[in-house]
Amino acid sequence: MARKEINIFNVSFLDLLSGALGAVLILFIIIPKMTAEQQTAIEELERLQVEAVQLEELLEQARNSIPAELYEQIQAQMEAMQNTINELTGEVRRMQGQISQLERRNEQLVQQQRQTQEQLQQTQEQLARAQQQLEQMQPRGTGQGEKIFGVNAKLGIVCQWSENVDVDLYVKNLADNTVCCYRSPHTPFGNLNEDITSRTEGDDRYELFYQKNIIPGRYLVWVNIYRGSNPATIDGYIVMFPGRTDEQKIPYRQMRIQGQGQNFNIGILTVTETRITLTTN
């Protein structure tokens, strides 16, 4: 009858032991991932804790019914499994803490990204408003000599008229008598940006001599009609540092040129690093 008491090691007991060991192996695979399987790992650990207690109770009941050597082997396996469960429990808790920190950090990053996007949108809106204000502040054609300064330059001489006549602007460097005009639009002391030979109604183009950087000197400025017998009424201005707070602007008097071949001197322009003056006859 004593032998029958060893039935504690029947199939159910072996299933319980093998299931516990299998669960430990599953945890070794699941825990390092700690993603969607986190809850599964925790549930496995809780189940193992319960099964470990049950195995200890069964083992204690069988202590006097099995050989001491087999008891010690089973007990050693139980202790090893318990140690593994404890280690895995600690690992789960550690990784839970890391995950919580990562989740908090992720929330912070999401919030920072949202704030950055909002700040970027606000900056873009401010830039758009500033650009609109700047465009509204740009000088536009008014018939009084105000024109859009169309190039990036520090000095410009603007010549404008409304008639369909080929008017030419000339600028001579009195230091070496070189001339900037439609024949020679690019010189060491400046450039002519456009040679207007004809225009239609509503055309507000203008001829412009400009210096990208200030080149001090004395320059003779004049205009004439290249072809055509029709007269033209010409005006314009000379500007230094356009658009800046230290901008200087000299409008020159309106001129009436009667026909082809007639020159009309605007005057002698004196340019220094910081100032312009116009001397007229």
C-alpha positions in Angstrom: 0.0 0.0 0.0 2.9 2.3 0.7 4.0 2.0 -2.9 0.6 3.3 -4.1 1.2 6.5 -2.2 3.9 7.4 -4.7 1.1 8.1 -7.2 1.8 11.7 -6.5 4.3 11.4 -9.4 1.5 10.4 -11.9 1.0 12.1 -15.3 -0.7 15.2 -13.7 2.4 15.9 -11.6 4.7 15.5 -14.6 2.5 17.7 -16.7 2.6 20.3 -14.1 6.4 20.2 -13.8 7.0 20.1 -17.5 4.5 22.9 -18.1 6.3 25.1 -15.5 9.7 24.4 -17.1 8.2 25.1 -20.6 6.8 28.4 -19.3 10.2 29.4 -18.1 11.6 28.8 -21.6 8.8 30.8 -23.1 9.6 33.7 -20.8 13.3 33.6 -21.8 12.0 34.3 -25.4 9.2 36.7 -24.6 10.8 39.0 -22.0 13.6 40.5 -24.2 11.0 41.7 -26.7 8.8 43.4 -24.1 6.5 44.8 -26.7 3.0 43.3 -27.3 4.1 40.2 -25.3 4.7 42.1 -22.1 1.3 41.2 -20.6 1.7 37.6 -21.6 5.1 37.5 -19.8 3.6 38.9 -16.6 0.7 36.4 -16.7 3.2 33.5 -17.2 5.2 34.6 -14.2 2.1 34.8 -12.0 1.1 31.3 -13.1 4.6 30.0 -12.5 4.5 31.4 -9.0 1.3 29.5 -8.3 2.6 26.3 -9.9 5.8 26.6 -7.9 3.9 26.7 -4.7 1.8 23.7 -5.8 5.0 21.8 -6.7 6.5 22.6 -3.4 3.4 21.2 -1.6 3.4 18.1 -3.7 7.1 17.6 -3.2 6.7 18.0 0.6 3.9 15.4 0.6 6.1 13.0 -1.4 9.2 13.5 0.7 8.8 10.4 2.8 7.6 8.3 -0.2 10.5 8.7 -2.6 14.2 7.9 -2.4 16.2 10.7 -0.8 18.4 11.0 -3.9 15.4 11.6 -6.2 13.9 14.0 -3.7 17.1 16.1 -3.6 17.3 16.2 -7.5 13.7 17.4 -7.7 14.2 19.9 -5.0 17.3 21.2 -6.7 15.3 21.6 -9.9 12.6 23.4 -8.0 15.1 25.8 -6.4 16.6 26.5 -9.8 13.2 27.1 -11.3 12.3 29.4 -8.5 15.6 31.3 -8.9 14.8 31.7 -12.6 11.3 32.9 -11.8 12.7 35.5 -9.4 15.3 36.6 -11.9 12.7 36.9 -14.6 10.3 38.8 -12.3 13.1 41.3 -11.6 13.8 41.6 -15.3 10.2 42.2 -16.1 10.0 44.9 -13.4 13.2 46.5 -14.6 11.9 46.5 -18.2 8.5 47.8 -17.1 10.3 50.7 -15.6 12.3 51.3 -18.8 9.1 51.1 -20.8 7.4 53.6 -18.6 10.3 56.0 -18.9 10.3 55.5 -22.7 6.6 56.1 -22.8 7.0 59.3 -20.8 9.9 60.4 -23.0 7.8 59.6 -26.1 5.0 61.7 -24.8 7.4 64.6 -24.2 8.8 64.3 -27.7 5.3 64.2 -29.2 4.5 67.3 -27.2 7.7 69.0 -28.2 7.1 68.1 -31.9 3.6 69.6 -31.6 4.9 72.8 -30.1 7.7 73.0 -32.7 5.1 72.6 -35.5 2.9 75.3 -33.9 5.9 77.6 -33.6 7.0 76.9 -37.1 3.5 77.7 -38.4 3.4 80.9 -36.4 6.8 81.9 -37.8 5.7 81.2 -41.3 2.6 83.3 -40.8 4.7 86.1 -39.3 7.1 85.9 -42.3 4.1 86.0 -44.7 2.7 89.1 -43.0 6.1 90.8 -42.9 6.6 90.0 -46.6 3.2 91.5 -47.4 4.0 94.6 -45.4 7.3 94.9 -47.1 5.6 94.6 -50.5 3.1 97.3 -49.5 6.0 99.6 -48.4 7.8 99.1 -51.8 7.6 102.3 -53.9 5.4 101.8 -57.0 4.7 103.8 -60.1 2.9 107.0 -59.2 3.8 109.2 -62.2 6.0 111.3 -59.9 9.2 109.5 -60.4 8.6 106.7 -57.9 9.4 103.3 -59.4 10.2 99.9 -58.1 14.0 99.6 -57.8 14.3 96.4 -59.7 17.9 95.3 -59.0 20.0 94.7 -55.9 22.2 97.7 -56.0 23.5 100.5 -53.7 23.3 103.3 -56.3 20.9 103.8 -59.2 20.0 106.5 -61.8 16.4 106.0 -63.0 15.1 107.5 -66.3 11.4 107.2 -67.2 9.0 108.6 -69.8 5.5 107.6 -71.1 5.8 108.2 -74.9 6.5 105.5 -77.4 10.0 106.9 -78.1 13.4 105.4 -77.9 15.1 107.4 -75.1 18.6 106.5 -74.1 20.4 107.1 -70.8 24.1 107.9 -70.7 26.5 108.0 -67.8 30.2 109.0 -68.3 33.0 108.5 -65.8 34.8 111.8 -65.9 38.0 110.1 -64.5 38.6 108.2 -67.8 35.8 109.4 -70.1 34.3 105.8 -70.4 30.6 105.8 -71.1 27.9 103.4 -69.9 25.0 103.2 -72.4 23.1 100.9 -74.7 26.3 100.3 -76.8 28.3 99.5 -73.7 25.9 98.4 -70.9 28.6 96.9 -68.6 31.5 99.0 -67.5 33.9 98.9 -64.5 32.0 101.7 -62.8 28.4 100.5 -63.5 25.8 98.8 -65.6 22.7 99.6 -67.7 20.0 97.1 -67.0 17.7 97.6 -70.0 17.6 99.5 -73.3 14.0 100.4 -74.0 13.4 101.1 -77.7 9.6 101.2 -77.7 6.7 101.0 -75.3 2.9 100.6 -75.3 0.1 102.1 -73.3 0.5 101.2 -69.6 4.1 100.3 -70.0 5.9 101.6 -66.9 9.4 100.3 -67.6 12.4 102.5 -67.1 16.1 102.6 -68.0 18.4 102.2 -65.0 22.1 102.7 -64.5 23.3 101.1 -61.3 26.3 100.2 -59.2 26.1 97.1 -57.1 28.7 98.5 -54.8 29.5 102.2 -54.4 32.3 103.4 -56.7 33.2 107.0 -55.7 33.7 109.4 -58.6 32.3 112.2 -60.7 29.8 111.2 -63.5 28.2 113.2 -66.2 24.6 112.0 -66.8 22.5 112.9 -69.9 19.7 111.5 -72.1 18.7 111.8 -75.8 16.2 110.4 -78.3 17.8 107.7 -80.4 15.3 107.6 -83.2 11.9 109.1 -84.0 10.9 112.7 -84.3 8.3 112.7 -81.5 9.1 114.6 -78.4 9.3 113.0 -74.9 8.8 114.2 -71.4 11.5 112.7 -69.2 12.0 112.6 -65.4 13.5 110.4 -62.8 15.7 110.3 -59.8 19.1 109.2 -58.4 19.1 107.1 -55.3 21.8 105.8 -52.9 21.3 102.9 -50.5 17.7 102.3 -51.6 15.4 100.8 -49.0 17.8 101.5 -46.1 17.3 104.0 -43.3 20.1 106.1 -44.7 18.6 106.2 -48.2 19.4 109.4 -50.2 17.3 110.3 -53.1 17.7 113.2 -55.6 14.8 113.7 -58.1 15.9 115.6 -61.2 13.8 118.2 -63.0 11.4 117.2 -65.7 12.8 117.6 -69.2 11.1 118.0 -72.5 13.1 116.7 -75.4 11.8 117.8 -78.8 13.2 115.2 -81.1 15.9 112.9 -82.4 19.5 113.8 -81.7 18.9 116.3 -79.0 20.9 115.7 -75.8 19.8 117.0 -72.4 22.2 117.0 -69.5 20.8 115.9 -66.2 24.0 117.1 -64.4 27.2 116.0 -62.9 26.8 113.4 -60.1 29.4 113.3 -57.4 29.5 110.0 -55.5 31.4 109.4 -52.2 31.3 106.3 -50.0 28.3 107.8 -48.0 26.8 110.6 -50.0 25.6 111.8 -53.5 25.3 115.3 -54.9 24.0 116.5 -58.3 25.2 119.6 -59.9 23.1 121.0 -62.7 23.8 123.8 -65.2 
